[in-house]
Amino acid sequence: MTSQTEIGEKGTAAAETRRAARAASTGRAGDRVFAIATRGSGILVLVIMAAIAVFLIWKALPALRSDEANFVTSQEWSPDSTPARFGIAQLAFGTVISSFLALLMATPVAIAIALFISFYAPRRIAGGLSFVIDLLAAVPSIIYGLWGLQFFVTKMDDVAVFLNDNASWIPLFGGDSVGGRSILTASVVLAIMILPIISSISREVFQQVPQANIEAALALGATRWEVIRMAVLPFGRSGMVSAAMLGLGRALGETIAVAMVLSTASGITLHILKEGGNTFAANIANTFAEAGANGRGALIASGLVLFIITLIVNMAARAIVARRKEFV
Amino acid sequence: MAKRIEVSGLHAYYGQVHAIEDISMSVEPRSVTAFIGPSGCGKSTFLRTLNRMHEVIPAARVEGKVLLDSEDLYGSEVDPVAVRRVVGMVFQRPNPFPTMSIYDNVAAGLKLNGMRGKSRLDEVVERSLRGANLWNEVKDRLNRPGAGLSGGQQQRLCIARAIAVEPQVLLMDEPCSALDPISTLAIEDLIAKLKEHYTIVIVTHNMQQAARVSDRTAFFNIAGTGQPGRLIEVDDTSKIFTNPVEKATEDYITGRFG
């Protein structure tokens, strides 16, 4: 009788263990589902990337084969004529210089705004200001385009003439036929567009600076600016680089605002006040609708180059961020 | 170099909260003064008023006088930044600059003071690291990140950083509370050595530590939650730990409360 009870008790204990095990195994199944889901999402991204690349290459190849000019160095763009002659030199130049100028203008301002919000502004102003900055990011790019074309271009006309008259000894500001619909205007509009993303990411980075480091600098007798230089900027360096690169990525790919602001004209020139210039994205937006089959292929080929440029920018950003990884 | 601190009628507030009330005491040069007391009694707050770090916190303010060899740290024309350059501080958690090498951490304060020239910096960095009993452990890896050291080494690095600028007073806010006993011992030995040159004030929760390292001990207490902290008694350490005047002090050091 006693032994029976014992066995019974053991049985119950065993059942409990099994139940516990089953509960645990449900957990393991959940774990597995989660692992598969996350891994799947990761793979999906790669698949999408590869699919985009394959699509671009596949569509671009026929047009590239028909190209009688050098695709990399030619400044012409007449893919639908016979023989087809087109090259990306001007597009690449316009894209890179306008984005680079935009980055050059936006980054210092964006970081200064982020520093002001994080360390100088009274709390109430800081809240309002960061809200307004984030709001800038939410403005659709067509609005920037309209504003740029209708308002900003007319103002930039005078600025361009003034700079050309007074500072033409700087090569960038020299040249003839200066006006508002120039690479410089496009760059300024782009700078305004990428300002919020750089600023808000920098702000988040600055907020992660450990209070202990800030106090360490203060206790050494650092002024506010010295605290920023000793503790904040070095800590936020990689974050600021990523922020700038994200901004650059947006500037490189920005289409509609640039397409509206620039008056399309061919030719590569360093004179950024000159009316005209073109970028990959603006060229695609402006000419895709009227392009013939070969023209579309050529535009897609140019898109592929843009894709590669943005990839390189992002990889460069990562390399910069990783270089001093052991610090931070 | 070492200076005497004379505090009179000092109150500190966090917004509406009255954190410490009416503290008057003096700290002797070239000696170690320990602040003990239960948590929340205001000893860390008081410590931070001695180099004007208290006011770094939004809405925090201080009333009263802190004289450093007869110069009032809270005088209207005194720049808090200048105060912190002569009153150094070591924090509870080691806080070397994570982006800087060991060398740059020690040199950080020197560069703030405008010291330039590699040979001079080299010399002071070595002297400070030797002063913090860290030189032999790090001399071959001065360009490695300071954050890669062990906790005890990091704390000694922070001490080296603080003494590199040759402050007149060194404040230590529970410098050993995040450290193991061996590292604690290393820091305590260091404190004994540093007091030959510096006026040292140390906040500690460890009464044995206070008894071991300090010449004088100040006991702080609060009457109850929400009440401001007060200085109960300050005297020679041997007297505080053997024959205190106040009953509250005796209760605390014998472990009857707190």
Interface residues (C-beta under 8 A of the other chain):
Chain A: R123 P210 A212 N213 E215 A216 A217 L218 A219 L220 G221 A222 T223 E226 M230 A231 P234 F235 R237 R324 E326 F327 V328
Chain B: N51 M53 V56 P58 V81 A82 V83 R84 R85 V86 G88 M89 F91 R93 N95 P96 F97 P98 T99 M100 S101 A108 G109 L112 N113 P145 A147 G148 C158 R161 A162 V165
